[in-house]
């Protein structure tokens, strides 16, 4: 069965909102950063924003279809690689950046620790890994209600619209995992012309998990 990531145009369009303010916020906190690593980069939509501000950018992702849609140009370096087992020789990064809960796709603690260890090995002295991550409490609630931002619409330059919906369907407190389902539709003239639905098993993190895993990874 084809992964949602192989529907790269549709998936990328759903996450094509403006990024300038977000990148400015990030670099405002790390003004000395000159190199940035983005694991789980997908179609590397952040790359031009970092390069345009003078940073060298390296992005890595397992999906060849997503990387094929990434922008090219000086300062942009892309790697098809596993985020838990990658090596980029000769480069150390001032900053690593993981937005939009991407790290939650790593479910097993061994995978999380391997990933954090690989990122740590690639950071320059004083470097930082900034992770955008939803945290939960074990006493809940874990259900994803509409007001939690599980639906959005993204207008496209050609006049079409992508409608996105992401829902948490079931949870396992013991394993810290949830089944979540995403649906992406491209709508043109009121008619659905493309649609993809995909289920994900995602890791849920508590604040205590965050402290424990980061400490275990060094």
Buried (B, 14 or more C-beta within 10 A) or exposed (E): EEBBBBBBBBBBBBBBEEBEEBBEEBBEEBEEBEBBBBBBBBBBBBBBBBBEBEBBBBBBBBBEBBBEBBBEEEBBBBBEBBBBEBEBEEEEBBBBBBBEBBBBEBBEBEBBBBBBBBBBEBBBEEBBBBBEBEEBEEEEEBEBEEEEEBEEEBEEEEEBBBBBBBBBEEBEEEEBBBBBBBBBBBBEEEEEEBEBEBEBEBBBBBEEBEEEBBEEBE
